[in-house]
Amino acid sequence: MSYPPPQGGYPPQQQGGYPPQQGGYPPQQGGYPPQQGGYPPQQGGYPPQQQGGYPPQQGGYPPQQQGGYPPQQGGYPPQQGGYPGQYPPQQGGYPPAQGGYPPAQPHGAYPPAAGGYPPAQPHGAYPPQQHGAYPPAAGGYPPAGGYPGAQPQGAYPPAAGGYPPAAGGYPPAAGGYPGAQPHGAYPPAAGAYPPQAGYPAAAPVAVAPAVAPPGGFTYVTPASFVALYPGYQVRCDPVRDADDLRYAMKGVGTDESTLIRILGNRNPVELDAIKQVYQKKHHKSLLDTVKGETSGHFQQVMTSLLMDPLEQDTQWLHTAMKGAGTNENILMTILVSRNNEQKAAISNYFARLRSKTLPEALKDELSGDFERLCLALLNPREPDSPVVNPDVCRADAERLYKAGEGKIGTDEKTFIDIMTRKSWSHLRQVFAMYQTIHKCHTIEKAIDSEMSGYLRKCLIGIATFARSPGEFFADMAREAMKGIGTNDDALVCILVGNRFQMPDIKSAYARKHGKSLHSAVSSETSGDFKKSLMMLIGA
C-alpha cells in the first residue's frame, strides 16, 4: 500500500507507520524550492518542505540567533524501544524549527533535534557538530553568536600571535647588520682584529631562518657564514640566478659572460643560497658544474667565488705548496692577514682534507728564518686592547732596534717573536715609537736594511698590515704583477679572497704605485680571466 502525495503537509499516518521507501521520500508538491548558494537537495534525505514553510532565502541561510542554534520546538517524538523497522505515527507532520533553518546534514543523515533522540548516523557520515567544532564552510551558516573568525573547513587555526609573513629573503637579525667589513676577507668574530683604519669589529648576529624564495626552494644561511659575514643578506633572486647559470652551461659551449655577471656580483651569503637552490632544483653541484665548464685561471676565479672562506683559504694554501716550488706570496697573504680564529679553523680543516698537518706541510716546503716566521704566524696573537702600555711599547721598540740596526748582524728571532706574538694595537704603537728613537726612520726601512728574501718581504708586510690592511693587499697585488710575467695564482688569491676590501685596496694602490689597480690588472691579463677580474675590481 502506498501513500498518495500529501496536499499542504503530511496527512495523519496510518497504523503501522511508513513502509520502507526506496531512495527516501518522494518529491512533494509545492515543497521548498532549492536555495541559491545553500545545500543542494540530498538524495535519500528529507523531502522538500511544503508551501508555507520557510520562504526562499537569497545567498544562503540567514544568520543564527545569538548563542548558537536554538532548540527546535516539538522535534522528533521519542522513539519507543529504539528504531523499529517502521516509524511510529507522527502527528501534524514535521514541525518547522524556530529561529532559523536547521543545519544541513551529511548525505543520508538526520538533523539533531533538541530534546529528541539523537539520530543514528549512516555508515561513513559525520556526526552532528558540537559547540566549538569546525564552523560551516563559506556559503553555509555564518558564525553564530560571537564565534571567533572561522577558518576554512579542515584547516588548523593559527597559533597565538599568528605566523608573521616572511618578507622575501632573510629577515634582518636582531640589532641589524653592521655595514663595514673587517680586513682579511673574513669579518671578525668575537675576539678578532681590533678596528683598523675603517674596519670596525662586527657584533655577532643570530642565524637567519630558512627562507622560501619564489619556486619553493628553501635555503638557510649557515652559522659559519653569519659569523664570518654579519653584514650581508640575500637581496638577489637565488632561483632566477640558479636557472640563468643552468642555461649558461647547458648544451654545447658556455656563456661565460653570464657566469661573470652573476658570480662576480653576489656576496658570499647570496652565492651560498644560489648553490643550495641549484642543487635542489637541478640535482647537480654548481661548483662541480662550473669546474666542468671552465678552465685555466678563469676557472680559478669562478670556483674560488663559489667556495666558502674556509674552503677557499685552505685550497689556496694547498695550491701554494703543490708540485714543484712554493708560492710564497700566497702563504704571506693568508698567514699575515687572518685572525686567530680563522688560522685555527684553517689548520684544522687542512689536516682533515690533507695527508699531513699545515705545520708539517710548511716544514716540508720552507726552510730557515722564513719557515720559522710562517710557523710562528700560525700561533695566536695576544688579544687586542683599546689601551696599550706605552712603557712596554717603548721597551719593544728598543728591543727591535738592538736586534737590528743597533748591533752588528741581525737577531731575526727577536723580530719574529715580537711581530708575530704581539697584538696589532700594540704593534702600531711600537712602530710609531720606533720612528722617534735613534735613527728616526720607519720600521719598514729598518727591516729592509737588515733582512733579505721572503723574510724581509713578510716582516715588511706585517708592519704594513698593522698600519693599513688595504695597503698590504695592494702591495701583494703589485708584487704578483711585478717583473716579467704575472703570478696569476697569487693575483686571484688576493683579489678574490679580499674583494670586499676592494675600495681600500684600489685607493692604496693608486696612491702608492702611481696607477690604478684596474689599469695594472688589465695590462697583465686577457680573455675571460681578465673580464672576471675587471668585474671584481670595478671601474
DAJOWO-V967111 format. One record per pair of residues at least 6 apart in sequence whose C-alpha atoms are under 8 Angstrom apart, sorted by the first residue. I is the first residue (numbers start at 0). GAP is how many residues later the second one is. D is the distance in Angstrom with one decimal. If there is no record, write none. Layout:
[[I,GAP,D] [I,GAP,D]]
//
This chain:
[[4,23,6.6] [4,24,7.3] [5,22,7.3] [5,23,7.8] [6,22,7.3] [7,22,7.7] [7,42,6.2] [7,43,6.7] [8,41,6.0] [8,84,6.4] [9,82,6.8] [9,83,4.8] [9,84,7.5] [10,81,7.2] [10,82,7.0] [11,77,7.4] [11,78,7.0] [11,79,6.1] [11,80,6.6] [11,81,7.4] [12,76,5.1] [12,77,6.3] [12,78,7.4] [13,75,6.9] [14,74,7.0] [15,70,6.9] [15,71,7.6] [15,72,6.9] [15,73,7.3] [16,69,5.7] [16,70,5.0] [16,71,5.1] [16,72,5.3] [17,68,6.1] [17,69,5.9] [17,70,7.8] [18,67,6.4] [19,66,7.1] [22,20,7.0] [22,21,4.9] [23,19,7.1] [23,20,4.0] [23,21,6.0] [23,22,7.4] [23,23,7.9] [24,19,6.9] [24,20,7.3] [24,21,6.6] [24,22,5.6] [25,21,6.7] [26,20,5.8] [26,21,6.5] [27,19,6.5] [27,20,6.2] [27,21,7.6] [27,22,7.2] [28,21,7.4] [29,19,7.9] [29,20,5.7] [29,21,5.3] [30,16,7.9] [30,17,4.8] [30,18,4.4] [30,19,3.9] [30,20,5.3] [31,16,4.9] [31,17,4.3] [31,18,5.7] [31,19,6.4] [31,21,7.2] [31,22,7.4] [31,23,7.9] [31,24,7.6] [32,15,7.0] [32,16,8.0] [32,23,7.1] [33,6,6.8] [33,7,6.8] [34,21,6.4] [34,22,6.3] [34,23,7.4] [34,24,8.0] [34,25,7.0] [35,21,7.2] [35,22,6.2] [35,23,5.7] [35,24,6.2] [36,21,7.7] [36,22,5.2] [36,23,5.0] [36,102,5.8] [36,103,7.6] [37,21,7.3] [37,22,4.8] [37,23,6.8] [37,101,6.2] [37,102,5.9] [38,65,6.9] [38,101,7.5] [40,7,8.0] [41,65,6.3] [41,66,7.5] [42,64,7.2] [42,65,7.1] [43,63,7.7] [43,64,5.7] [44,62,7.1] [44,63,5.2] [44,64,6.9] [44,65,7.5] [52,43,7.1] [53,47,7.9] [58,80,7.5] [59,79,5.9] [59,80,6.1] [59,81,7.5] [60,39,7.9] [60,40,6.9] [60,79,6.3] [60,80,5.9] [60,81,8.0] [61,38,6.9] [61,39,7.8] [61,79,7.4] [61,80,8.0] [62,37,7.6] [62,78,6.7] [62,79,6.0] [62,80,7.7] [62,81,6.8] [63,35,7.0] [63,36,6.2] [63,77,7.6] [63,78,7.6] [63,79,7.9] [63,80,5.4] [63,81,7.4] [64,34,6.7] [64,35,7.8] [64,79,6.6] [64,80,6.6] [65,78,6.1] [65,79,3.9] [65,80,7.4] [66,77,6.8] [66,78,4.7] [66,79,7.7] [67,63,7.9] [67,76,5.5] [67,77,5.8] [68,30,7.8] [68,31,8.0] [68,75,7.9] [69,28,7.1] [69,29,6.4] [70,26,7.8] [70,27,7.5] [70,42,7.2] [70,43,4.9] [70,44,7.8] [71,24,7.8] [71,25,4.8] [71,26,5.9] [71,41,6.3] [71,42,5.8] [72,22,7.5] [72,23,7.8] [72,24,6.2] [72,25,6.7] [72,41,8.0] [73,21,6.7] [74,19,8.0] [74,20,7.1] [74,22,8.0] [74,38,5.3] [74,39,6.6] [74,40,7.2] [74,41,6.1] [75,37,6.5] [75,40,5.4] [75,41,7.1] [76,13,7.8] [76,39,6.4] [76,40,7.8] [77,38,6.0] [77,39,6.0] [78,9,7.5] [78,38,7.1] [101,9,7.3] [102,8,7.0] [102,38,7.8] [103,7,7.1] [104,6,5.9] [104,23,7.6] [105,19,6.0] [105,20,6.4] [106,18,6.9] [107,13,8.0] [107,14,6.6] [107,17,7.7] [108,10,7.6] [108,11,7.6] [108,12,5.6] [108,13,6.3] [108,16,6.9] [109,9,5.8] [109,10,7.6] [109,11,7.4] [110,8,7.1] [110,17,7.3] [111,6,5.8] [111,7,6.3] [111,16,6.7] [120,6,6.4] [133,16,7.9] [133,17,8.0] [133,19,6.4] [133,20,7.4] [134,6,8.0] [134,8,6.8] [134,15,6.1] [134,16,7.5] [134,18,7.1] [135,6,7.2] [135,7,7.8] [135,17,7.0] [136,15,6.5] [136,16,5.8] [137,14,7.9] [142,6,7.8] [142,7,7.1] [150,6,6.2] [165,45,7.6] [167,43,7.7] [167,44,7.9] [167,45,6.7] [168,42,5.9] [168,43,7.5] [168,44,6.7] [168,64,7.9] [168,65,6.0] [168,66,6.8] [169,38,6.2] [169,39,7.0] [169,40,7.8] [169,41,6.3] [169,63,6.4] [169,64,6.2] [170,37,6.9] [170,38,7.9] [171,36,7.7] [171,61,7.8] [172,32,6.2] [172,33,5.9] [172,34,7.6] [172,35,6.8] [173,31,7.0] [173,32,7.2] [174,30,8.0] [176,28,7.6] [176,53,6.0] [176,54,4.8] [176,55,7.4] [177,24,6.2] [177,25,7.6] [177,52,6.9] [177,53,5.2] [178,52,5.3] [179,18,7.6] [179,19,6.4] [179,20,6.6] [179,22,8.0] [179,51,7.1] [180,6,5.4] [180,18,5.9] [180,19,7.1] [180,20,7.8] [180,21,7.6] [180,48,7.9] [180,50,7.0] [180,319,7.2] [180,320,7.6] [181,6,6.2] [181,11,7.9] [181,13,7.6] [181,14,7.8] [181,16,7.8] [181,17,4.3] [181,18,6.1] [181,19,6.5] [181,20,7.8] [181,319,7.9] [182,13,7.9] [182,16,6.1] [182,154,7.6] [182,286,6.2] [182,287,7.6] [182,315,7.7] [182,318,6.5] [183,153,5.2] [183,154,5.8] [183,285,7.6] [183,313,7.9] [183,314,6.1] [183,317,7.9] [184,124,7.6] [184,312,5.7] [184,313,4.5] [184,314,7.1] [184,315,6.5] [184,316,7.3] [185,42,5.4] [185,43,6.8] [185,123,7.2] [185,152,7.7] [186,14,7.4] [186,15,6.9] [186,40,7.6] [186,41,5.1] [186,42,5.6] [186,43,7.1] [187,13,6.0] [187,14,6.4] [187,39,7.8] [187,40,6.6] [187,151,7.6] [188,12,7.8] [188,13,7.2] [188,14,7.6] [188,15,6.7] [188,38,5.9] [188,39,6.6] [188,152,7.7] [189,13,7.4] [189,14,7.1] [190,192,6.9] [190,193,7.9] [191,9,7.6] [191,147,5.9] [191,148,6.8] [191,149,7.2] [191,191,7.9] [192,8,7.1] [192,146,6.4] [192,191,7.0] [192,231,7.6] [193,6,7.0] [193,7,6.2] [193,190,6.0] [193,191,7.6] [193,230,7.6] [193,231,7.3] [194,6,5.5] [195,270,7.9] [195,271,7.7] [195,272,7.2] [195,273,7.7] [196,270,7.7] [196,271,6.3] [196,272,7.9] [201,28,6.9] [202,27,7.7] [203,22,7.7] [203,23,6.0] [203,26,6.8] [204,21,6.6] [204,22,7.0] [204,25,6.5] [205,20,7.2] [206,14,6.9] [206,15,7.2] [206,16,5.6] [206,19,6.1] [207,12,6.8] [207,13,6.0] [207,18,7.7] [208,11,6.1] [208,12,7.4] [209,8,6.3] [209,9,5.5] [209,10,4.4] [209,11,7.4] [210,7,5.3] [210,8,5.7] [210,9,6.4] [211,6,4.3] [211,7,6.8] [212,24,7.3] [212,25,7.3] [212,26,7.0] [213,23,8.0] [213,25,6.8] [214,24,7.0] [216,22,7.5] [216,60,5.9] [216,63,7.0] [216,64,7.3] [217,58,8.0] [217,59,7.1] [218,54,5.7] [218,57,6.1] [218,58,6.8] [219,53,7.1] [220,48,6.6] [220,51,7.4] [220,52,7.2] [224,43,7.9] [224,44,6.8] [228,39,7.6] [228,40,7.5] [231,35,7.0] [231,36,7.8] [231,37,6.4] [232,36,6.3] [232,37,7.0] [233,35,6.3] [233,36,5.0] [233,39,7.6] [234,35,7.4] [235,30,7.9] [235,34,6.9] [237,32,7.2] [237,35,6.2] [237,36,4.7] [237,39,6.6] [238,35,7.0] [238,38,6.2] [238,39,7.6] [240,21,7.0] [240,33,6.7] [241,32,5.7] [241,33,7.5] [241,35,6.6] [241,36,5.1] [242,35,7.5] [243,14,7.4] [244,13,6.9] [244,14,6.5] [244,17,8.0] [245,36,8.0] [247,6,5.6] [247,7,4.8] [247,8,7.4] [247,10,6.4] [247,11,7.3] [248,6,6.5] [248,40,7.9] [248,41,7.8] [248,44,6.7] [252,40,7.9] [253,39,6.6] [255,272,7.2] [258,43,7.7] [259,42,7.7] [259,271,7.6] [259,272,5.7] [259,275,7.3] [260,274,7.7] [262,8,7.2] [262,39,7.0] [262,42,6.7] [262,43,7.7] [263,41,7.5] [263,268,6.9] [263,271,6.1] [263,272,6.0] [264,270,7.7] [264,271,7.6] [267,37,7.9] [267,38,7.9] [267,40,7.2] [270,34,7.9] [270,35,6.5] [271,34,7.4] [271,36,7.9] [274,10,7.3] [274,11,5.8] [274,12,7.8] [274,31,7.9] [277,6,6.9] [277,7,7.1] [277,8,6.3] [278,6,5.4] [278,7,6.8] [286,16,6.3] [286,19,6.4] [286,20,8.0] [289,9,7.6] [289,12,7.3] [289,13,6.9] [290,8,6.5] [290,12,6.8] [296,191,7.2] [296,192,7.6] [296,195,8.0] [296,232,6.1] [297,230,6.1] [297,231,4.4] [297,234,7.2] [299,192,7.3] [300,191,6.3] [300,195,6.9] [300,228,7.6] [300,231,7.2] [300,232,7.8] [303,8,6.0] [303,192,7.1] [303,193,7.9] [304,191,6.8] [308,188,7.6] [309,32,7.7] [309,35,7.3] [309,36,6.2] [309,39,7.8] [311,185,7.5] [312,21,7.1] [312,33,7.1] [312,184,7.8] [313,32,6.0] [313,35,7.2] [313,36,5.9] [315,14,7.1] [315,177,6.9] [316,13,7.0] [316,14,6.4] [316,17,8.0] [319,6,5.5] [319,7,4.6] [319,8,7.0] [319,10,6.2] [319,11,6.8] [320,6,6.6] [320,40,7.6] [320,41,8.0] [320,44,6.7] [324,40,7.8] [325,39,6.7] [326,163,7.5] [327,126,7.5] [328,147,7.1] [328,150,8.0] [328,151,7.4] [328,161,6.2] [329,159,7.8] [329,160,5.3] [329,163,6.8] [329,164,7.9] [330,43,8.0] [331,42,7.9] [331,126,6.2] [331,129,8.0] [332,140,7.5] [332,143,7.1] [332,161,7.0] [334,8,7.4] [334,39,7.1] [334,42,6.1] [334,43,6.9] [335,41,6.9] [335,122,7.9] [335,125,7.6] [335,126,6.3] [335,129,7.8] [336,128,7.4] [336,132,7.8] [338,41,7.9] [339,39,7.6] [339,40,5.1] [339,41,6.7] [342,35,6.3] [343,34,7.6] [346,10,7.1] [346,11,5.7] [349,6,8.0] [349,7,6.5] [349,8,6.2] [350,6,4.6] [350,7,6.5] [358,16,6.4] [361,9,7.0] [361,12,7.6] [361,13,7.4] [362,8,6.6] [368,43,7.3] [368,86,6.6] [369,84,6.4] [369,85,5.0] [371,44,7.9] [372,43,5.9] [372,47,7.7] [372,82,7.4] [375,40,7.4] [375,41,7.8] [375,44,6.2] [375,45,7.9] [376,43,5.6] [376,44,8.0] [378,41,7.9] [378,42,7.7] [379,41,7.1] [380,39,6.6] [380,40,4.7] [380,41,5.8] [380,42,5.7] [381,39,6.1] [381,40,5.4] [381,41,4.9] [382,40,5.8] [383,39,5.3] [383,40,6.5] [383,41,5.9] [383,42,7.6] [384,40,6.8] [385,39,7.3] [387,37,7.3] [387,38,6.1] [387,41,7.9] [389,39,7.7] [392,33,6.6] [392,34,7.7] [392,36,6.3] [392,37,4.9] [392,40,7.6] [393,36,6.3] [393,39,6.3] [393,40,7.8] [395,22,7.5] [395,34,6.5] [396,33,5.3] [396,34,6.9] [396,36,6.5] [396,37,5.3] [397,36,7.5] [398,15,7.6] [399,14,6.9] [399,15,6.3] [400,33,7.8] [402,7,5.7] [402,8,4.8] [402,9,7.3] [402,11,6.5] [402,12,7.4] [403,6,4.8] [403,7,6.3] [403,8,8.0] [403,42,7.5] [403,43,7.8] [403,46,6.3] [404,41,6.8] [404,45,7.1] [408,41,7.9] [409,40,6.5] [409,41,7.8] [415,43,8.0] [418,8,7.2] [418,40,7.6] [418,43,7.2] [418,44,8.0] [423,42,5.7] [424,41,7.7] [426,36,7.9] [426,39,6.9] [427,38,6.0] [427,39,6.4] [430,11,7.2] [430,12,6.1] [430,32,7.7] [431,10,7.9] [433,6,7.1] [433,7,7.4] [433,8,6.8] [433,9,6.6] [434,6,4.8] [434,7,5.3] [434,8,7.2] [442,20,7.4] [443,16,5.5] [443,19,6.8] [443,20,7.9] [446,9,6.4] [446,12,7.2] [446,13,6.7] [447,8,6.3] [447,12,7.6] [460,11,6.2] [463,7,6.8] [463,8,5.6] [464,6,7.1] [464,7,5.1] [469,31,6.7] [469,32,7.8] [469,34,4.9] [469,35,4.5] [469,38,6.3] [470,33,7.4] [470,34,6.1] [470,37,5.1] [470,38,6.9] [472,21,6.7] [472,25,7.9] [472,32,6.2] [473,31,5.2] [473,32,7.1] [473,34,6.2] [473,35,5.1] [474,34,7.2] [475,18,7.3] [476,13,7.7] [476,14,5.9] [476,17,6.6] [476,18,7.8] [477,31,8.0] [479,6,5.9] [479,7,4.8] [479,8,7.2] [479,10,6.1] [479,11,5.8] [480,6,6.3] [480,10,7.7] [480,40,7.9] [480,43,7.0] [484,39,7.9] [485,38,6.8] [494,7,7.8] [494,38,7.6] [494,41,7.5] [494,42,7.7] [495,40,7.4] [498,37,6.7] [498,38,7.6] [501,35,6.6] [505,10,6.8] [505,11,5.7] [505,12,8.0] [505,31,7.9] [508,6,7.2] [508,7,6.5] [508,8,6.1] [509,6,4.8] [509,7,6.6] [516,20,7.8] [517,16,6.8] [517,19,6.5] [517,20,7.4] [517,21,7.0] [520,9,7.6] [520,12,7.8] [520,13,7.8] [521,8,6.4] [521,12,7.3]]
//
